[in-house]
């Protein structure tokens, strides 16, 4: 039986992917573990492995195709001993008859560092375990005058075999009835004469026309869509610009940060941190670094490494701030996870330093160097840039003195770090020149109130100005 290869979900939030490159050609033998293709998600390019053996009979989605929905058919594999040409034509035709991929129990495995394709055996009879209805399955969803929601294949099987769909429990999405539910119901004897089944099906189909359901009230008014493309173009001469298509990363950044500003109530807390003690300690630590076999320093600490460490320790010293919003509750974490914005062409990554409060400055420094290199090559794994409680965005290297940053959901805060510069301040009643860095913390008011945010910023400032506290 031919095996349908479906677009895999390489992360929990992935809805679409770009099929960047096929590494196997039609007619190539495929073994379990072979890399079949490269899939681009919104932020990374990942190799996807095969989990079955056979011959790649047909490539349905050519390489370079963008925005392929998860679980869409992308290729067909002929099983061992199966006629390749028959599989190529038969698999595709059977796919048209089969339930939609999202309704089909597909074996998926999304392992760190790579993913496995989602597979679907075409026209494969379910075994006893699959045939049994799930104990916790919800009854088939009914609305609009009593209409039963079922896939086209499930309806056809029910009509042919005289199964009463109203008596079938659905195991598909939102209780929808799929083919295996009908087959299980038939085995259990939930049938009625074909003519009665056909009449019931016809009545259910006509019910919405006779008594249309009232539309559900909208939860909230939709946000204004803004100017249309034609309206925007109308402001400029045709030869004054060039159009740059949006890639997946830019679309995701635009969508998520727009939602963040609309949903998370931001407020901002700004503090000036003196850097003189930190700069002296940094110089001492870097001078004490050992050498590797090539004579290069084992580590070279940056100011940003101290900032990451300070944020990690500050979160553990103010545990109520080490939390994120989760709709009907707050999730408070045991360890500090600090994301760090890394700029790349066309966007940015925010790799996360896990347990930043526990790691040494040298470990954080080397980990960040590795993240930055792989981020610019788009080789980060999803689990390396997802999650986190807070983030650090440092624009000091560009000479930016002060700015505010947008919180990256689901995080509850982000620290905007400006450039260190010499300023005149008053100490003990006398003017003094010190090196100062301005930092602004953006807070999600659903999680952090003003006093709590101020406590977090104060803890951070104390660690930056007394950096020896980060070493003990």
ABEGO torsion letter per residue (X at the ends): XBBBBBBBBABAABABBBBABBABBBGBBBBBGBBABBBBBAABBBBBBBABBEBBABBABBBGBBGBBBGBBABBBBBBGBBAAAAAAAAAAAAAABBBAAABBBBBBBBBGEBBBBBBBBGBBBBAAAABBBAABBBBBBBGGGBBBBBAAAAAAAAAAGBBAAABBBABBGGBBBAAAAAAAAAAGBBBBAAAAAAAAAAAAAAAAABBBBBBBBABBBBBAEBBAAAAAAABBAAABBBBBBBAAAAAAAAAAAAAAAABBBBBBBBBBBAAAAAAAAAAAAAABBBBAAGBBABBBBAAAAAAAAAAAAAAABAAABBBBBGABBBBBABBBBBBBBBBBGEBBBBBBBGAAABBAAAAAAAAAAAAAAAAAGABBAAAABEEABBBBBAAAAGBABBBBBBBOABABBBBBBBBBBBBBBBGGBBBBBBBBBBBBBBBAAABBAAAAAAAAAAAAAAAABAAAAAX
